[in-house]
Amino acid sequence: MSEPGSRIVIEDYALTRHRRAGEAEAEQTLFAGLDLRVDSGACVAITGPSGLGKSTLLRAALGALPAAFASTGRIELLGTDLSRAKARELRALRRRTMLIPQNPFTAFSPNLSVWRQSARLLRDSGSAPAAQLRDGLAEALRSLRFDDPERVLDALPQQLSGGQLQRVLIAQALVHAPEVILADEPTSALDGAARELVLSAFQRLQQQLSPALLVVTHDREDFAAITTRVLELDAYAPRRDADDAETRPPAAAPEPPSRRTDQSGTVVPAVATTGVAKSYPSGGSVLDGVDLRIEPGTVVGLTGPSGSGKSTLARILCGLESFDSGSVSYPGASFSERVPPRGPERRRVGFYVHQDARSCVDPRSRVSHILREAERRGRRLRGEDADAARSRPEEIMARLDLGPALAGLRAAQLSGGQLQRVSIARALLFGAPLTVLDESLSGLDDRNRRRVLEMLREHARTRGSAFLLITHREQEIAAYLDHCLRLSSAEAGDSHPIERNFRV
């Protein structure tokens, strides 16, 4: 039995993944012998490398273990043994808890406003009138530095950035007052200012409401002020071979390949924009007169405050979103205003790697098929033999610490970090002249982040590819960048929204 004040109790817990690799059944023990107790007012941070089951453990703590997993041991949530709880009991328990997912877009429907969805959650937590709940949520948003909380509440989720939606979830928690909060990488995709606001909100939650807080994070320093325990999940996992990639410094990058020049001898950029502007149909400027230039063979960072339009700009560069005015040009092609590039022309110029890898792959597809199909399409678009020898998928998987056993798995069977690396491998195999990674490194541990960055820099130098990395942690990856751009908020009235803020 749990002790008084215990909100989450985990005893001798083991998690095993059942997976079908090709035709052969495979079983993998992720961790075993885990004992954990999270009391009211306590905060436990869970860390560990990708693929160990950190996010799955959070789901198990809600009684929602995916069917591909099996477990032994015991989890008790708010005094109830989950293995014995009926569906009605689980629903009642979940109304007293809150899950903050790593990708906040998965917590919202694209068809309903932020307020309509928030109201459903908040009505479950009490009997206050809707107007009072809305006022309370607006005040919570204002405390998280939203200047116009009413506009945020009336917006559709896709009209907000991921960082803004993350703060909306925190605001919901401030009003909902759950007894248990489970947060999956809640600060990984936030800029420094937003991260400080969210951490301050977590501290306020702990001081005012004393929930039990269980956080999955690769940034344990962020939560140091409120953490009562750090759980290294790796300590409960089967031993793996030591990897010196964790400690070695970045290798010296090879020299860039020769670059295409125009008649005046100027290097032809992989992409350039002139005066690009974009507004939402409902009003409000996202981008205002953006000029940028990214040359082949370079790795460039793009940073800026939450909501400044970084993802919108990335999608425009890859031809996935229209814009209101200005132009976007690539070698041999230029597009203006509302017409984005379509069909083969778009695929030849840009490849977009989304932060949420699960939204971009068929969960039924096997990893081997995803990677080989990307390589085949890339070869065909470049006019190469699509059926030529294909050893690169295996080579890239090995370098990204994706073992051969993963090749036969379906996308749905991978962890978030594993699937993110598969998405990056797919982009490398496709080989577009420009690849944009939209916060695609935020959910990776340090070792795997270094692996990816080394491969990006190598591909840039040896193949002449250009990479644009949207990031809030530019100083952590500065050694791998040629330079970093800062995008200011259009609403700030900055007439020069792109600023090259440091060179490495």
C-alpha positions in Angstrom: 0.0 0.0 0.0 1.1 3.5 -0.7 2.0 5.9 2.1 -0.1 8.9 2.9 0.7 11.7 0.5 1.9 9.4 -2.3 0.4 10.2 -5.6 2.3 7.9 -7.9 3.8 4.6 -6.6 5.8 2.3 -9.0 7.1 -1.0 -7.6 9.5 -3.5 -9.2 8.3 -2.3 -12.6 9.7 -3.8 -15.8 8.7 -2.8 -19.3 9.1 -5.0 -22.3 8.4 -4.3 -26.0 7.0 -7.0 -28.2 7.8 -6.3 -31.8 7.8 -8.1 -35.1 11.1 -7.6 -36.9 10.3 -8.8 -40.4 8.8 -12.3 -39.9 10.6 -13.1 -36.6 9.2 -12.2 -33.3 11.5 -10.1 -31.1 11.3 -9.1 -27.5 13.2 -6.3 -25.9 13.4 -5.5 -22.2 13.7 -1.7 -21.9 14.1 -1.5 -18.1 13.4 -3.6 -15.1 13.3 -3.4 -11.3 12.2 0.2 -11.2 10.9 1.5 -7.9 9.6 5.1 -7.7 7.3 7.1 -5.5 6.2 10.7 -6.2 4.6 12.4 -3.3 2.4 15.5 -3.3 4.5 18.5 -3.9 7.5 16.5 -5.2 9.1 16.7 -8.6 10.9 13.7 -10.1 12.8 14.2 -13.4 13.3 11.1 -15.6 16.3 11.2 -17.9 18.0 8.7 -20.2 18.9 8.0 -23.8 16.3 7.7 -26.6 14.4 4.4 -26.9 14.4 3.4 -23.2 10.7 3.9 -22.7 10.6 7.3 -20.9 7.4 8.5 -22.6 5.9 5.0 -22.4 6.4 5.1 -18.7 4.3 8.3 -18.5 1.5 6.6 -20.4 1.7 3.6 -18.2 1.3 5.8 -15.2 -2.0 6.9 -16.6 -3.1 3.3 -17.2 -2.7 3.7 -21.0 0.2 1.3 -21.8 0.3 0.8 -25.6 -0.6 -2.7 -26.8 2.9 -3.3 -28.2 4.3 -3.3 -24.6 4.0 -5.7 -21.7 4.9 -4.9 -18.1 5.3 -6.6 -14.7 5.3 -5.0 -11.3 2.8 -2.5 -10.0 1.7 1.1 -10.6 -0.6 2.9 -8.2 -2.1 6.3 -9.2 -3.8 8.4 -6.5 -4.3 5.4 -4.3 -5.6 3.1 -7.1 -3.9 0.0 -8.4 -4.1 0.5 -12.1 -3.9 -3.2 -12.9 -7.3 -3.6 -11.1 -8.9 -0.4 -12.1 -12.0 -0.5 -14.3 -12.6 1.9 -17.2 -14.9 4.1 -15.2 -12.3 4.4 -12.4 -9.5 5.2 -15.0 -11.6 8.0 -16.5 -12.2 9.5 -13.0 -8.5 9.2 -12.2 -7.5 11.0 -15.4 -9.7 13.9 -14.6 -7.5 14.5 -11.6 -4.3 14.3 -13.6 -2.9 16.2 -16.6 -0.5 15.0 -19.3 1.6 17.6 -21.1 2.9 15.9 -24.2 6.3 16.6 -25.9 4.4 17.7 -29.1 1.7 20.1 -27.9 -0.2 19.9 -31.2 -1.2 16.3 -30.3 -3.2 17.7 -27.3 -5.4 19.8 -29.5 -7.9 19.2 -32.3 -7.3 21.4 -35.3 -11.0 22.1 -35.8 -11.8 23.7 -32.5 -10.6 26.9 -30.9 -8.2 26.8 -28.0 -10.9 28.0 -25.7 -13.5 25.4 -26.7 -11.0 22.6 -26.0 -9.8 24.2 -22.8 -13.3 24.6 -21.6 -13.9 20.9 -21.8 -10.9 20.1 -19.6 -11.7 22.8 -17.1 -15.3 22.0 -16.7 -14.2 18.5 -15.5 -12.2 20.0 -12.7 -15.1 22.0 -11.0 -18.4 23.6 -11.3 -17.3 27.2 -11.9 -19.3 29.1 -14.6 -17.7 29.2 -18.1 -17.1 32.9 -18.0 -15.2 32.6 -14.7 -13.1 29.7 -16.2 -12.3 31.8 -19.3 -11.3 34.8 -17.2 -9.1 32.5 -15.1 -7.4 31.0 -18.1 -6.9 34.4 -19.7 -5.2 35.6 -16.5 -3.0 32.5 -16.5 -2.0 33.2 -20.1 -1.2 36.8 -19.3 1.1 35.6 -16.5 2.9 33.6 -19.2 3.5 36.7 -21.2 0.7 36.5 -23.7 -0.1 40.2 -24.5 -3.5 39.3 -26.0 -4.8 36.2 -24.3 -8.3 36.7 -25.8 -6.9 36.3 -29.3 -5.0 33.2 -28.2 -8.2 31.7 -26.7 -10.1 32.3 -29.9 -7.4 31.0 -32.2 -7.2 27.6 -33.8 -4.2 25.5 -32.6 -2.5 25.7 -36.0 -2.5 29.5 -35.8 -0.1 29.3 -32.8 3.4 28.0 -32.6 4.4 24.9 -30.7 6.0 27.0 -28.0 2.8 29.0 -27.6 0.7 25.9 -27.3 3.1 24.5 -24.7 2.4 27.6 -22.6 -1.3 27.2 -23.2 -1.1 23.7 -21.6 0.8 25.2 -18.6 -1.9 27.8 -18.3 -4.6 25.1 -18.3 -2.7 23.3 -15.5 -2.7 26.5 -13.4 -6.5 26.7 -13.7 -7.3 23.0 -13.7 -5.2 22.4 -10.5 -4.5 18.6 -11.1 -3.2 16.4 -8.4 -0.7 14.8 -10.7 1.1 16.4 -13.7 3.0 14.2 -16.2 5.2 16.3 -18.5 7.1 14.9 -21.5 10.0 17.2 -22.5 7.9 20.3 -21.6 10.8 22.8 -22.3 12.7 21.1 -25.1 11.2 23.3 -27.9 11.1 26.6 -26.1 13.3 29.6 -26.5 15.2 30.9 -23.4 12.6 33.5 -22.4 9.6 31.1 -22.8 11.5 28.3 -21.0 12.1 30.6 -18.0 8.4 31.5 -18.0 7.3 27.8 -18.1 9.8 26.8 -15.3 8.5 29.7 -13.2 5.0 28.5 -13.8 5.9 25.0 -12.7 7.5 26.5 -9.5 4.2 28.4 -8.9 2.2 25.2 -9.4 4.4 23.4 -6.8 4.1 26.3 -4.3 0.4 26.9 -4.7 -1.1 23.5 -5.5 1.5 20.9 -4.5 0.8 18.4 -7.3 3.0 15.4 -7.8 5.1 16.2 -10.9 6.8 13.6 -13.0 8.9 15.1 -15.8 10.7 13.5 -18.7 13.6 15.7 -19.8 17.0 15.8 -21.3 17.6 19.2 -19.6 17.7 18.3 -16.0 19.3 21.6 -15.1 16.1 23.4 -16.1 14.2 21.7 -13.3 17.0 21.7 -10.7 15.2 24.3 -8.6 12.2 22.1 -8.0 13.5 18.6 -8.5 13.4 16.3 -5.5 14.9 13.3 -7.4 16.5 12.6 -10.7 15.8 9.1 -12.0 18.4 7.9 -14.5 16.4 5.3 -16.4 19.6 4.0 -18.0 20.5 2.5 -14.6 17.6 0.1 -14.9 18.2 -0.9 -18.5 20.3 -3.8 -19.8 23.9 -2.8 -20.2 25.0 -1.5 -23.6 28.5 -1.0 -25.0 30.2 2.2 -24.0 30.3 4.7 -26.8 33.1 7.2 -27.0 30.9 9.4 -29.2 29.6 10.8 -25.9 32.8 12.5 -25.0 34.7 13.1 -28.2 34.8 16.7 -29.5 33.4 17.5 -32.9 35.6 16.2 -35.7 37.2 18.8 -38.0 34.9 19.4 -40.9 36.1 18.8 -44.4 36.4 21.8 -46.7 33.3 22.8 -48.6 33.0 21.6 -52.2 33.2 24.0 -55.1 30.0 26.0 -55.4 28.1 27.1 -58.5 28.5 30.8 -59.3 26.7 33.2 -61.7 28.2 35.3 -64.4 29.5 37.8 -61.9 31.3 35.1 -59.9 28.8 35.3 -57.0 27.9 32.0 -55.3 24.4 30.9 -56.3 22.5 30.3 -53.0 20.6 27.1 -52.2 17.7 29.4 -51.3 17.2 33.2 -51.0 14.2 35.2 -50.0 13.4 38.8 -50.7 10.7 40.7 -48.8 8.7 37.6 -47.8 5.6 38.5 -45.8 2.8 36.3 -44.4 -0.3 37.1 -42.4 -3.0 34.9 -41.0 -6.5 35.0 -42.6 -7.9 36.1 -39.3 -5.4 39.0 -39.0 -2.0 39.4 -37.5 1.3 39.4 -39.3 3.5 36.4 -39.0 6.4 37.4 -41.3 7.1 40.9 -42.5 9.8 41.5 -45.1 12.1 38.6 -44.5 15.4 38.6 -46.5 17.7 35.7 -46.1 20.3 33.8 -48.1 21.6 30.3 -47.4 24.6 29.0 -49.5 25.2 25.4 -50.5 27.5 23.4 -48.3 26.6 25.2 -45.1 24.8 24.4 -41.9 22.8 27.4 -40.7 20.9 27.9 -37.4 17.6 29.8 -37.2 16.5 31.0 -33.8 14.0 33.5 -32.4 11.3 33.9 -29.8 8.3 31.6 -29.7 5.7 32.7 -32.2 8.1 34.7 -34.4 7.3 32.6 -37.5 10.2 30.3 -37.7 8.2 27.2 -38.7 6.1 29.3 -41.1 9.3 30.5 -42.8 10.6 27.0 -42.9 7.5 25.7 -44.6 7.6 28.5 -47.1 11.3 27.7 -48.0 10.3 24.1 -48.7 7.3 25.1 -50.8 4.8 23.8 -48.3 3.0 27.1 -47.6 2.0 30.1 -49.6 3.0 33.7 -48.7 1.5 37.1 -49.3 4.3 39.0 -50.9 8.0 38.8 -51.8 9.8 36.0 -53.6 11.7 32.8 -52.9 14.4 31.7 -55.3 16.4 28.6 -55.8 19.0 27.7 -58.4 17.1 27.9 -61.7 13.7 28.7 -60.2 11.9 31.6 -58.5 8.4 31.8 -56.9 6.5 34.8 -56.0 3.7 35.7 -53.6 0.7 33.3 -53.3 1.9 30.4 -55.5 4.1 27.9 -53.7 6.2 25.5 -55.8 4.3 22.3 -56.6 5.0 18.8 -57.7 8.5 17.7 -58.7 9.7 21.3 -58.7 9.0 21.6 -55.0 10.5 18.2 -54.2 13.8 19.2 -55.9 14.4 22.2 -53.8 13.5 21.5 -50.2 12.9 18.7 -47.7 11.1 19.5 -44.4 11.8 17.5 -41.2 9.0 18.2 -38.8 9.5 18.3 -35.0 6.7 15.7 -34.6 8.1 12.8 -36.6 4.9 10.7 -36.1 2.8 13.2 -38.1 5.0 12.7 -41.2 5.2 8.9 -41.6 2.8 6.1 -42.1 2.8 4.2 -38.7 2.4 0.9 -40.5 5.5 1.4 -42.7 8.7 -0.5 -41.8 11.9 1.5 -41.3 13.6 -0.2 -44.2 10.9 0.7 -46.6 10.8 4.4 -45.4 14.5 4.8 -45.9 14.9 2.9 -49.2 11.9 4.7 -50.7 13.5 8.1 -49.7 16.7 7.1 -51.4 14.9 5.8 -54.5 12.9 9.0 -54.9 15.9 11.2 -54.4 17.9 9.4 -57.0 15.1 9.6 -59.5 14.6 13.3 -59.0 18.4 13.9 -59.6 18.2 11.8 -62.7 20.3 9.0 -61.2 19.7 5.2 -61.5 16.9 4.6 -58.9 17.8 1.0 -58.7 21.6 1.4 -58.1 23.4 -0.3 -55.2 21.8 0.8 -52.0 24.2 0.5 -49.1 23.6 3.9 -47.7 20.5 3.2 -45.6 22.3 0.7 -43.5 25.4 2.9 -43.2 23.4 6.0 -42.1 21.3 3.9 -39.7 24.5 2.6 -38.0 26.0 6.1 -37.7 22.8 7.4 -36.1 22.8 4.5 -33.6 19.8 2.8 -35.2 20.7 -0.9 -34.9 19.9 -3.3 -37.7 17.1 -4.8 -35.7 15.1 -1.6 -36.1 15.1 -1.9 -39.9 12.3 -4.5 -39.8 10.1 -2.5 -37.3 7.1 -0.4 -38.1 7.2 3.3 -37.4 4.6 2.9 -34.7 7.0 0.6 -32.7 9.7 3.2 -32.4 10.3 5.7 -29.6 10.0 9.4 -30.4 13.8 9.8 -30.5 14.3 6.8 -32.7 11.6 7.9 -35.1 13.1 11.4 -35.2 16.5 9.9 -36.2 14.8 7.8 -38.9 13.2 11.0 -40.2 16.6 12.7 -40.4 18.1 9.6 -42.0 15.3 9.8 -44.6 16.1 13.4 -45.4 19.8 12.6 -45.8 19.0 9.8 -48.2 16.6 11.9 -50.2 19.4 14.4 -50.6 17.5 17.7 -51.4 19.6 20.8 -52.1 18.0 22.3 -48.9 16.9 20.4 -45.8 15.1 22.2 -43.0 15.0 20.6 -39.6 12.3 22.2 -37.5 13.3 21.6 -33.9 14.1 18.1 -34.9 17.0 17.8 -32.4 15.1 19.0 -29.4 14.0 15.6 -28.2 17.4 13.9 -28.6 19.9 13.1 -25.9 23.3 14.7 -26.1 25.0 11.7 -27.7 22.5 11.3 -30.5 22.3 15.0 -31.0 26.1 15.1 -31.7 25.8 12.1 -34.0 23.2 13.9 -36.1 25.1 17.2 -36.2 28.3 15.6 -37.3 26.4 13.8 -40.1 24.7 17.1 -41.2 28.0 18.9 -41.4 29.7 16.1 -43.2 26.9 16.0 -45.8 27.0 19.7 -46.2 30.8 19.7 -46.9 31.0 16.6 -49.0 27.8 16.8 -51.0 27.1 20.5 -51.1 23.8 20.3 -49.4 22.4 23.2 -47.3 20.8 22.6 -43.9 18.7 25.0 -41.9 18.3 24.1 -38.2 15.5 25.7 -36.3 16.6 25.7 -32.7 16.3 27.4 -29.3 19.6 26.0 -28.2 21.9 27.7 -30.6 24.8 28.0 -28.2 24.8 24.2 -27.6 25.2 23.4 -31.3 27.3 26.5 -32.3 30.4 24.4 -33.0 28.6 22.7 -35.8 27.1 25.8 -37.5 28.6 28.1 -40.1 26.4 30.9 -38.7 23.1 31.5 -37.0 20.2 33.7 -38.0 17.8 35.3 -35.6 14.2 35.9 -36.6 12.4 38.8 -34.8 8.7 38.8 -34.3 6.8 40.6 -37.0 4.5 42.0 -34.4 7.5 43.8 -32.9 7.6 46.1 -35.9 11.2 45.1 -36.8 11.9 46.3 -40.3 14.9 43.9 -40.6 13.5 40.7 -39.1 16.5 38.5 -40.0 19.7 39.2 -38.1 22.9 37.2 -38.4 23.8 37.1 -34.8 27.0 35.1 -34.6 29.4 33.2 -36.7 31.5 30.2 -35.7 
